[in-house]
Amino acid sequence: MTLNILLINPNRMMDPPVIPIGLEYLKTALDKHNYSVKILDLCFKSQPLKFLNKYLQKETNKPDIIGITIRNIDTSSYFTEEFFLPEIKDLVDYIKKYNIPIVLGGAGFSALPSEILEYLGADYGVFGPGEGAFVSLLRDWHQGSIKSRLYNGWEYKLEQLVHYRGNDINYSKYIPNEGILGFELKKGCNNKCPYCIESDKPVLYKRIDNVIEEIRYLVDQGYNHFHLCDSEFNLNLKHSIDFCKSIIDNEIKMKWALYMKPVPYNKELFKLLHESNAYLITLSVDSYKKIQKLNNYSYNDLNKIINYCKEYKIKLAIDLLCGYPGESKESIEEVIKFFKNNRPNTVGITFYYRIYRTPLSRLIKKHPEYHKKLTRKLKENENFLNPIFFANYNVDFFNALIEGDDLFRIAGVKPGVNYQLD
């Protein structure tokens, strides 16, 4: 018997709306294993529960299992704090009326899988890369041999598939609202950032020729504007260079934006980024030298990257994270002065840290003097679901350093959670 699988995108953030490519990738994997899969996109639905009810009432082949992707737990913004899980809980509670098993997944779910599974009251969850783990969960469920309520996606290899996208999601609703088509080259990040839920993970690479075929298929449909969804493009310099060469050699007519970390890099990379029509790099930078050292870069690297971007006419946006516990005012003053003198196109300053189960949260727990810098008290059995932030300095401190220089902006002052391209 073929199982009927319904995948739901509940993300209704519209600033801008984000195409749920994770569900598209998952559907390809499920199709390969002969499951019957449909995607229900609630992004533009003003009454999502009413729409879901109509869908389930009229659907002749009722789903055997429903998967729900969770992209964000909250806005992760100190200034515009909004908790998204209550709305998703309404969705889960509603589906329960139909006695259909519910599987949770997605990047937001992977941040705190056990806690979110308990809070939402769903049946199962997949954290990390979802394709292999979800297929395994479905097989086990169908055979009555479920191993656990949570399946770890990092335990599975990445299936090398070509994703022919654009048939299950109505892109025409996203594009006019500043939505941009994303794509992936890999999953995971081996950086050592002590505050990040994505750090120190395995890195699973996709075959470049498969990604090129995916992009070519979308370009042939008339789409030419893309952004790379990888945490960082340049985890492996050779892989990054080979991808740029493949875009050029295959004459793919696209423009694209990407995220990078400061190392590794060389001049050839920026030359090829330019030739492949990359128009914007968002570079993740920490002001605290201890974290710079953990990730093996220095101000000298930042200076070279700024100059390479200018030479090859690529816009450079800096995502600057400041104020880690123990960082001095002088350290922050140094980084602001550096960027005033070595100017990218823009510098977005984030001076607060959303706290999860990371080395940062363990550090804060050990040092009571940091507790007064939190936006709320730590609970005795803190699960970090409700947003909690650490901020060592305030807006006035940074405004005084910036001195009205329009190179800088304070991240989060203006609403916007899904992504920021310029």
C-alpha positions in Angstrom: 0.0 0.0 0.0 1.3 3.5 -0.9 1.2 5.9 1.9 -0.4 9.3 1.3 1.8 12.1 2.8 0.7 15.7 3.3 3.5 18.3 3.9 2.3 21.6 5.4 4.1 24.9 5.3 2.6 27.0 8.2 5.1 30.0 7.8 3.0 33.1 7.1 5.7 35.7 7.7 5.5 38.2 4.8 8.5 40.3 5.2 9.4 38.8 2.7 7.6 35.5 2.2 10.0 32.5 2.0 9.4 29.7 -0.5 9.5 26.4 1.5 12.3 24.7 -0.4 12.9 22.2 2.4 9.4 20.7 1.6 10.3 20.7 -2.1 13.5 18.8 -1.4 11.7 16.4 0.9 9.0 15.7 -1.6 11.7 14.7 -4.2 13.1 12.2 -1.7 9.7 10.8 -0.9 8.7 10.6 -4.5 11.8 8.5 -5.2 10.6 6.0 -2.5 7.1 5.8 -4.2 5.1 7.7 -1.6 2.2 9.8 -2.7 3.0 13.4 -1.6 1.2 16.7 -1.7 2.3 20.1 -0.3 -0.1 22.4 1.3 1.2 26.0 1.5 -0.5 28.2 4.1 1.7 31.2 3.6 -0.9 33.4 1.9 -3.9 32.0 3.8 -5.6 34.5 6.1 -7.6 31.7 7.8 -5.2 28.7 7.7 -7.3 26.4 9.9 -10.4 27.0 7.8 -8.5 26.4 4.6 -7.0 23.2 6.0 -10.5 22.0 7.1 -11.8 22.5 3.6 -8.8 20.7 2.1 -9.1 17.6 4.3 -12.9 17.5 3.9 -12.7 17.4 0.1 -9.6 15.3 -0.3 -10.5 11.9 -1.5 -7.2 10.3 -0.6 -6.9 11.3 3.0 -3.3 11.6 4.3 -1.9 8.8 6.3 0.7 11.1 7.9 1.1 14.8 8.0 4.5 16.6 8.1 4.7 20.2 9.3 7.9 22.2 8.8 8.8 24.8 11.4 11.2 27.5 9.9 11.3 29.8 13.0 10.4 29.5 16.6 10.3 33.3 16.9 11.6 36.4 15.2 14.9 36.0 17.0 14.8 39.8 17.3 15.4 41.7 20.5 13.2 44.6 19.3 10.3 42.8 17.6 9.9 39.7 19.7 7.2 37.4 18.5 6.7 33.7 19.5 5.4 31.6 16.6 4.8 28.3 18.2 1.3 29.0 19.7 -0.1 29.5 16.2 1.5 26.2 15.0 0.1 24.5 18.2 -3.4 25.6 17.0 -2.7 23.8 13.7 -1.4 20.6 15.4 -4.4 20.6 17.8 -6.8 20.9 14.9 -5.2 18.1 12.9 -5.5 15.8 16.0 -9.2 15.8 15.5 -8.6 13.7 12.4 -6.4 11.2 14.2 -3.7 11.6 11.7 -0.1 11.2 13.0 1.9 14.4 12.8 5.7 14.6 12.1 7.5 17.9 12.8 10.7 19.0 11.2 12.5 22.1 9.7 15.3 24.4 10.8 13.3 25.9 13.7 12.3 22.5 15.0 15.9 21.4 14.9 16.9 24.1 17.3 15.0 22.5 20.2 13.4 19.3 18.9 12.5 17.6 22.2 11.1 20.8 23.7 9.1 21.7 20.7 7.7 18.1 20.2 6.5 18.2 23.8 5.1 21.8 23.6 3.2 21.1 20.4 2.1 17.6 21.3 2.8 16.1 17.9 3.6 12.4 17.5 7.1 12.4 15.9 9.9 14.7 14.9 12.9 14.8 12.5 15.8 17.1 13.3 18.7 18.0 11.1 18.5 17.0 7.4 15.1 15.6 6.9 15.1 13.6 3.7 16.8 10.3 4.8 15.4 10.4 8.4 11.8 11.1 7.3 11.9 8.2 4.8 13.2 5.9 7.6 10.5 7.1 10.0 7.8 6.4 7.4 9.1 2.9 6.7 9.3 2.1 10.5 5.9 3.6 11.1 4.4 1.6 8.3 6.0 -1.6 9.6 5.0 -0.9 13.2 8.6 -0.6 14.3 9.1 3.0 15.3 12.5 3.3 17.1 11.9 6.7 18.7 9.7 9.7 18.6 12.7 11.7 17.4 14.8 10.8 14.3 18.2 12.3 14.0 18.8 13.4 10.4 22.5 13.7 10.8 22.7 9.9 11.1 21.7 9.5 7.4 23.6 10.1 4.2 22.5 12.8 1.8 20.7 11.2 -1.2 22.2 12.6 -4.4 19.0 13.7 -6.2 18.1 16.3 -8.8 15.2 18.5 -7.6 12.9 19.6 -10.4 11.1 22.3 -8.5 8.3 24.8 -9.1 5.5 22.4 -9.6 4.2 22.1 -6.0 4.5 25.7 -4.8 2.9 28.6 -6.5 6.0 30.9 -7.0 3.9 33.5 -8.6 2.5 34.5 -5.2 6.0 34.9 -3.7 8.0 36.7 -6.4 5.8 39.9 -6.6 6.2 40.2 -2.8 10.0 40.2 -2.9 10.3 36.4 -2.4 13.4 35.0 -4.0 14.2 31.4 -5.1 16.6 29.7 -2.8 18.8 26.7 -3.4 21.2 24.5 -1.4 24.7 23.2 -2.0 25.2 21.5 1.3 23.8 20.9 4.8 25.6 21.6 8.0 28.3 23.9 9.3 31.6 23.1 11.0 32.2 26.6 12.4 32.8 26.8 16.2 30.6 29.8 17.1 29.6 29.2 20.7 26.2 30.9 20.4 25.0 29.2 17.2 22.6 26.2 17.0 24.1 25.2 13.6 27.8 25.2 14.7 30.1 22.1 14.8 27.8 19.9 12.7 28.8 17.5 9.9 28.9 19.0 6.4 27.0 17.0 3.8 27.7 18.2 0.2 25.4 17.8 -2.8 26.7 17.0 -6.2 27.4 20.2 -8.0 26.0 18.8 -11.3 22.7 18.0 -9.6 22.4 21.5 -8.2 23.2 23.0 -11.6 20.5 20.9 -13.2 18.1 22.1 -10.5 18.9 25.8 -11.2 18.8 25.3 -15.0 15.3 23.8 -14.7 14.2 26.9 -12.8 15.9 29.3 -15.2 14.2 27.6 -18.1 10.9 28.4 -16.4 11.8 32.1 -16.4 13.4 32.6 -13.0 16.8 34.2 -12.8 17.2 35.6 -9.2 18.4 33.3 -6.5 19.9 33.2 -3.0 22.0 30.5 -1.5 20.4 29.0 1.6 23.6 27.4 3.0 24.7 28.6 6.4 28.0 29.6 4.8 29.0 29.2 1.1 32.8 28.8 1.6 33.2 26.0 4.1 35.2 24.2 1.5 37.1 26.5 -0.9 37.5 23.9 -3.7 33.8 23.1 -3.7 32.9 26.8 -3.8 35.2 27.4 -6.7 34.0 24.4 -8.6 30.4 25.5 -8.2 31.2 29.0 -9.6 33.0 27.4 -12.5 30.0 25.2 -13.2 27.7 28.1 -13.4 30.0 29.8 -15.8 30.8 26.7 -17.9 27.1 25.8 -18.2 26.2 29.4 -19.1 23.5 29.6 -16.5 21.8 33.0 -16.8 21.2 33.9 -13.2 22.1 36.4 -10.5 22.6 35.3 -7.0 23.3 36.3 -3.4 25.1 34.2 -0.8 26.3 34.0 2.8 30.0 33.6 3.6 32.3 33.3 6.5 35.7 35.2 6.4 37.8 32.1 5.7 38.7 30.2 3.6 39.0 32.4 0.5 41.4 33.5 -2.2 41.3 36.1 -5.0 40.2 33.4 -7.6 37.0 32.8 -5.5 35.9 36.5 -5.8 36.9 36.6 -9.5 34.7 33.5 -10.2 31.9 34.9 -8.0 31.9 38.0 -10.2 31.9 35.9 -13.4 29.1 33.7 -12.1 27.0 36.9 -11.5 27.0 36.8 -7.7 25.9 40.4 -6.8 25.8 40.3 -3.0 27.8 38.6 -0.3 26.6 38.7 3.3 29.6 38.1 5.5 29.2 36.9 9.1 31.7 38.7 11.4 32.2 38.6 15.2 33.7 41.6 16.9 35.1 39.4 19.8 38.6 38.3 18.9 38.3 35.1 20.9 35.5 34.0 18.5 37.5 35.2 15.5 40.3 33.1 16.6 38.1 30.0 17.1 37.1 30.4 13.4 40.7 31.2 12.2 40.3 34.8 10.8 41.6 38.3 11.6 41.1 41.9 10.6 43.6 41.3 7.9 41.3 38.8 6.3 38.3 41.2 6.5 40.4 43.9 4.9 41.3 41.7 1.9 37.7 40.5 1.4 36.5 44.1 1.4 39.1 45.0 -1.3 38.3 41.9 -3.4 34.6 42.8 -3.4 35.4 46.3 -4.5 37.8 45.0 -7.2 35.2 42.6 -8.6 32.2 44.9 -8.0 30.3 42.6 -5.6 28.2 44.3 -2.9 29.3 43.3 0.6 27.0 43.4 3.6 28.5 42.7 7.0 26.5 40.9 9.6 28.4 42.1 12.7 27.7 40.4 16.0 28.9 42.2 19.1 28.9 42.0 22.9 29.6 38.3 23.7 30.0 37.8 27.4 33.4 39.0 28.4 33.9 41.3 25.4 35.1 44.8 26.4 33.8 48.1 25.1 37.3 48.7 23.6 36.9 45.6 21.5 33.6 46.9 20.0 35.1 50.3 19.5 37.9 48.7 17.5 35.6 46.9 15.1 33.4 49.9 14.5 36.5 52.0 13.8 37.8 49.3 11.5 34.7 49.3 9.3 34.6 53.1 9.2 38.1 53.0 7.7 37.5 49.9 5.6 34.1 50.4 4.2 31.9 47.6 2.8 28.4 48.5 1.4 26.6 48.1 4.7 27.2 46.9 8.3 24.3 45.4 10.2 25.0 45.4 13.9 23.4 42.8 16.2 24.3 43.3 19.9 22.0 40.7 21.4 22.1 36.9 21.4 19.0 34.6 21.3 19.8 31.9 23.9 19.4 28.2 23.0 21.1 25.1 24.4 24.6 26.1 23.3 28.0 26.8 25.0 26.8 30.3 25.4 23.8 29.3 27.6 26.1 27.1 29.7 28.5 30.0 30.2 25.6 32.3 31.3 24.2 29.7 33.7 27.7 29.4 35.4 28.1 33.2 35.8 25.3 34.9 37.8 26.7 38.4 36.9 25.4 37.8 33.3 21.9 37.0 34.5 21.1 40.7 34.9 21.8 41.1 31.2 19.0 38.7 30.2 15.6 39.9 29.0 13.9 37.6 31.5 14.8 35.3 34.4 16.1 31.8 33.7 13.6 29.3 34.9 14.7 26.4 37.2 14.1 23.9 34.3 14.7 26.4 31.5 13.9 25.0 28.0 14.6 28.2 26.1 11.4 27.9 24.0 10.1 31.3 25.0 12.5 33.8 23.6 15.3 35.0 25.9 18.1 37.3 24.9 21.5 38.3 26.3 22.5 42.0 25.7 25.7 43.3 27.2 25.3 46.8 25.7 22.4 48.9 24.5 21.3 50.9 21.5 22.6 54.2 22.9 26.1 52.8 23.2 26.2 51.8 19.6 24.5 55.0 18.3 27.3 56.9 20.1 29.9 54.8 18.3 28.3 55.0 14.9 28.0 58.8 15.1 25.3 59.0 12.5 27.4 57.2 9.8 24.8 55.7 7.4 27.1 52.7 6.7 25.7 51.2 9.9 22.3 50.0 10.9 21.1 48.3 14.1 19.6 44.9 13.1 16.1 44.3 14.1 15.0 47.9 14.7 12.9 47.5 11.5 10.7 44.4 11.2 11.9 41.6 9.1 12.6 38.0 10.0 12.8 35.8 6.9 16.0 37.0 5.3 17.8 40.3 4.6 19.5 40.8 1.3 20.4 44.4 1.3 
